[in-house]
Structures are given as structure tokens and as C-alpha cells.
Amino acid sequence: MTDSTLVFETPRESGTEIVVNFGVFSGRDATEAEIRRLADELLDTFEAVEIVAEHRYELNREMEAAVHVVRVRLPYASEQTRVTIEEWARDAIDERSVIRP
């Protein structure tokens, strides 16, 4: 079962994009090694993948927010692909999270 707030899918003209709200759940950026690990897992299924790790800033006069997201762009995504990405996110977050309950 996937968590729609941690990982969600958005359609793209050229395929599918799966977005991981990484910073919201971990309090940090995904490391290059973590992104490489995700790529290695996905390359077992896909010929090529595109992974974008980005900071997004939303600002207005009352508030500001900075969010780190990981976007995985694929030609298509199965339920197993979404599960693989969510498991990767949970493993990475559990290994080294700066947010403590």
C-alpha cells in the first residue's frame, strides 16, 4: 500500500512522474548515494530513468516554505514501481532522518 502524501504519481505527456516528498518526511535532502541506489533499483526494470532532486520555495508576505522533492520520470509506472520507490524513500528516511517523533 502506498502513502499518497509521501509518494504520488502525476501523468506527463511523455510518460509518468512519481514525486517523493522527501524533505517533508526526513527533514533533509536525499543524498547522491541514495539517489544512485534508487536508480540502480529502477534500472533492473527500465532501460533508462530520469531522477530530479530539487528544492522548491513557496513564498508570500505571511509565510515561506522550502521543500525538497525527488521526481522520478519514467515512460510508465506499474504498482510495483510505485512500491519500489516508496520502499526506497522509507528506507532512506529511516536510515538518517533529522525529524524525530
ChimeraX attribute file (.defattr): number of C-alpha atoms within 10 A of each C-alpha:
attribute: neighborCount
match mode: 1-to-1
recipient: residues
	/A:1	7
	/A:2	14
	/A:3	10
	/A:4	12
	/A:5	11
	/A:6	17
	/A:7	21
	/A:8	17
	/A:9	16
	/A:10	11
	/A:11	12
	/A:12	13
	/A:13	7
	/A:14	10
	/A:15	12
	/A:16	17
	/A:17	22
	/A:18	23
	/A:19	24
	/A:20	23
	/A:21	19
	/A:22	23
	/A:23	21
	/A:24	16
	/A:25	19
	/A:26	21
	/A:27	16
	/A:28	17
	/A:29	19
	/A:30	20
	/A:31	11
	/A:32	10
	/A:33	9
	/A:34	16
	/A:35	18
	/A:36	12
	/A:37	14
	/A:38	20
	/A:39	18
	/A:40	13
	/A:41	15
	/A:42	18
	/A:43	12
	/A:44	9
	/A:45	10
	/A:46	14
	/A:47	9
	/A:48	12
	/A:49	16
	/A:50	11
	/A:51	17
	/A:52	13
	/A:53	18
	/A:54	13
	/A:55	12
	/A:56	11
	/A:57	10
	/A:58	9
	/A:59	10
	/A:60	7
	/A:61	5
	/A:62	5
	/A:63	7
	/A:64	9
	/A:65	9
	/A:66	12
	/A:67	16
	/A:68	21
	/A:69	22
	/A:70	22
	/A:71	21
	/A:72	21
	/A:73	22
	/A:74	20
	/A:75	15
	/A:76	14
	/A:77	17
	/A:78	9
	/A:79	9
	/A:80	9
	/A:81	16
	/A:82	19
	/A:83	15
	/A:84	15
	/A:85	22
	/A:86	22
	/A:87	15
	/A:88	17
	/A:89	24
	/A:90	14
	/A:91	12
	/A:92	19
	/A:93	21
	/A:94	13
	/A:95	10
	/A:96	12
	/A:97	14
	/A:98	13
	/A:99	13
	/A:100	7
	/A:101	3
